């Protein structure tokens, strides 16, 4: 289906008249979720029953996450954000993780480029990157996320800053 869609679009595509490649990069340090020694002990105990399914699904997911964070041994994670200008009207942003669509849409709305493409799972795969709103509402993705609420919005701010730099730099 993808190939057919591309093939149909090819006749109407226009080359970039004035290519103007430029790249910007930023590293955003965001806090990871933190758990008490008691929560880690409870998660460790739950891990003993993951295969026999005596622990409900979301509790298994949370136990796995808590143990992964505990074994990581750090309180923050560095997330690399990149922005590529391909031409005066086209940019690409790359983000690590499985980014909630609202974060990508916020970048597109604020971009100075007519077309801004968002590519997730770039350079790292730290899990889900939910919005603050999603963290407040709760879901599988927020239970499984390693970062604290607000980390996704920090990536958005960095991406917008990089795009604005590219939009005002020499073309």
C-alpha positions as a Python dict, from the first residue, in 0.01 Angstrom:
ca = {
    (1, 'X'): (0, 0, 0),
    (2, 'X'): (283, 238, 80),
    (3, 'X'): (452, 171, -255),
    (4, 'X'): (123, 225, -439),
    (5, 'X'): (65, 554, -256),
    (6, 'X'): (416, 676, -339),
    (7, 'X'): (380, 570, -702),
    (8, 'X'): (50, 760, -736),
    (9, 'X'): (205, 1072, -579),
    (10, 'X'): (525, 1075, -788),
    (11, 'X'): (384, 1263, -1091),
    (12, 'X'): (266, 1551, -872),
    (13, 'X'): (583, 1584, -664),
    (14, 'X'): (803, 1883, -730),
    (15, 'X'): (1176, 1897, -662),
    (16, 'X'): (1297, 2139, -397),
    (17, 'X'): (1389, 2442, -609),
    (18, 'X'): (1638, 2580, -359),
    (19, 'X'): (1775, 2304, -137),
    (20, 'X'): (1917, 2450, 182),
    (21, 'X'): (2036, 2169, 406),
    (22, 'X'): (2107, 2259, 766),
    (23, 'X'): (2091, 2060, 1089),
    (24, 'X'): (2046, 2148, 1454),
    (25, 'X'): (2064, 1916, 1756),
    (26, 'X'): (1983, 1946, 2125),
    (27, 'X'): (1998, 1707, 2416),
    (28, 'X'): (1713, 1733, 2664),
    (29, 'X'): (1771, 1581, 3007),
    (30, 'X'): (1447, 1464, 3163),
    (31, 'X'): (1382, 1300, 3499),
    (32, 'X'): (1295, 934, 3513),
    (33, 'X'): (1014, 808, 3732),
    (34, 'X'): (1128, 724, 4083),
    (35, 'X'): (1015, 454, 4322),
    (36, 'X'): (1072, 384, 4690),
    (37, 'X'): (1261, 81, 4818),
    (38, 'X'): (926, -65, 4923),
    (39, 'X'): (786, -26, 4569),
    (40, 'X'): (1100, -186, 4421),
    (41, 'X'): (1067, -481, 4662),
    (42, 'X'): (701, -522, 4568),
    (43, 'X'): (789, -508, 4197),
    (44, 'X'): (1066, -764, 4244),
    (45, 'X'): (815, -998, 4411),
    (46, 'X'): (564, -943, 4129),
    (47, 'X'): (832, -1030, 3871),
    (48, 'X'): (843, -1381, 4018),
    (49, 'X'): (484, -1430, 3898),
    (50, 'X'): (494, -1270, 3554),
    (51, 'X'): (495, -1603, 3370),
    (52, 'X'): (221, -1766, 3578),
    (53, 'X'): (-8, -1463, 3539),
    (54, 'X'): (-95, -1437, 3908),
    (55, 'X'): (-34, -1064, 3876),
    (56, 'X'): (-276, -854, 3664),
    (57, 'X'): (-141, -734, 3329),
    (58, 'X'): (-91, -364, 3412),
    (59, 'X'): (73, -457, 3743),
    (60, 'X'): (315, -680, 3550),
    (61, 'X'): (392, -395, 3312),
    (62, 'X'): (452, -160, 3605),
    (63, 'X'): (666, -414, 3790),
    (64, 'X'): (885, -464, 3485),
    (65, 'X'): (922, -86, 3443),
    (66, 'X'): (1009, -33, 3809),
    (67, 'X'): (1275, -303, 3795),
    (68, 'X'): (1417, -166, 3468),
    (69, 'X'): (1444, 180, 3622),
    (70, 'X'): (1595, 39, 3941),
    (71, 'X'): (1859, -152, 3745),
    (72, 'X'): (1933, 157, 3533),
    (73, 'X'): (2056, 329, 3847),
    (74, 'X'): (2012, 684, 3715),
    (75, 'X'): (1756, 951, 3790),
    (76, 'X'): (1758, 1117, 3445),
    (77, 'X'): (1781, 1027, 3078),
    (78, 'X'): (1925, 1227, 2790),
    (79, 'X'): (1693, 1252, 2490),
    (80, 'X'): (1840, 1371, 2158),
    (81, 'X'): (1624, 1600, 1945),
    (82, 'X'): (1730, 1682, 1590),
    (83, 'X'): (1591, 1917, 1326),
    (84, 'X'): (1687, 1904, 957),
    (85, 'X'): (1605, 2179, 710),
    (86, 'X'): (1583, 2038, 358),
    (87, 'X'): (1460, 2353, 191),
    (88, 'X'): (1285, 2683, 268),
    (89, 'X'): (952, 2510, 324),
    (90, 'X'): (1051, 2162, 445),
    (91, 'X'): (1195, 2035, 774),
    (92, 'X'): (1224, 1701, 950),
    (93, 'X'): (1234, 1657, 1328),
    (94, 'X'): (1361, 1336, 1486),
    (95, 'X'): (1267, 1235, 1839),
    (96, 'X'): (1353, 934, 2054),
    (97, 'X'): (1083, 706, 2191),
    (98, 'X'): (724, 641, 2102),
    (99, 'X'): (599, 999, 2106),
    (100, 'X'): (233, 1078, 2165),
    (101, 'X'): (75, 1234, 1854),
    (102, 'X'): (-23, 1554, 2040),
    (103, 'X'): (346, 1628, 2098),
    (104, 'X'): (421, 1593, 1728),
    (105, 'X'): (122, 1809, 1637),
    (106, 'X'): (242, 2083, 1877),
    (107, 'X'): (577, 2087, 1695),
    (108, 'X'): (407, 2107, 1355),
    (109, 'X'): (178, 2392, 1466),
    (110, 'X'): (472, 2600, 1593),
    (111, 'X'): (709, 2521, 1306),
    (112, 'X'): (806, 2807, 1074),
    (113, 'X'): (813, 2558, 785),
    (114, 'X'): (513, 2488, 563),
    (115, 'X'): (580, 2114, 594),
    (116, 'X'): (738, 1959, 903),
    (117, 'X'): (773, 1583, 926),
    (118, 'X'): (808, 1416, 1266),
    (119, 'X'): (1003, 1091, 1294),
    (120, 'X'): (992, 903, 1625),
    (121, 'X'): (1210, 622, 1760),
    (122, 'X'): (1519, 804, 1630),
    (123, 'X'): (1857, 754, 1798),
    (124, 'X'): (1706, 580, 2102),
    (125, 'X'): (1403, 384, 2217),
    (126, 'X'): (1336, 489, 2577),
    (127, 'X'): (972, 379, 2564),
    (128, 'X'): (656, 586, 2555),
    (129, 'X'): (675, 966, 2570),
    (130, 'X'): (325, 1071, 2682),
    (131, 'X'): (183, 1421, 2724),
    (132, 'X'): (118, 1574, 3068),
    (133, 'X'): (-253, 1532, 2995),
    (134, 'X'): (-208, 1160, 2925),
    (135, 'X'): (-14, 1114, 3249),
    (136, 'X'): (-303, 1277, 3437),
    (137, 'X'): (-557, 1050, 3268),
    (138, 'X'): (-356, 727, 3296),
    (139, 'X'): (-327, 445, 3041),
    (140, 'X'): (-111, 150, 2945),
    (141, 'X'): (142, 385, 2785),
    (142, 'X'): (174, 603, 3097),
    (143, 'X'): (207, 299, 3323),
    (144, 'X'): (481, 174, 3091),
    (145, 'X'): (658, 511, 3044),
    (146, 'X'): (995, 555, 3212),
    (147, 'X'): (1005, 935, 3208),
    (148, 'X'): (825, 1170, 3442),
    (149, 'X'): (534, 1384, 3328),
    (150, 'X'): (653, 1690, 3136),
    (151, 'X'): (947, 1522, 2962),
    (152, 'X'): (765, 1513, 2628),
    (153, 'X'): (685, 1882, 2649),
    (154, 'X'): (1057, 1955, 2709),
    (155, 'X'): (1138, 1773, 2385),
    (156, 'X'): (869, 1976, 2205),
    (157, 'X'): (1018, 2303, 2332),
    (158, 'X'): (1364, 2197, 2214),
    (159, 'X'): (1233, 2092, 1870),
    (160, 'X'): (1049, 2423, 1824),
    (161, 'X'): (1360, 2619, 1924),
    (162, 'X'): (1571, 2424, 1673),
    (163, 'X'): (1316, 2472, 1394),
    (164, 'X'): (1300, 2846, 1460),
    (165, 'X'): (1681, 2863, 1445),
    (166, 'X'): (1673, 2683, 1111),
    (167, 'X'): (1390, 2903, 986),
    (168, 'X'): (1582, 3223, 1049),
    (169, 'X'): (1933, 3109, 956),
    (170, 'X'): (2086, 3160, 612),
    (171, 'X'): (1905, 2964, 345),
}
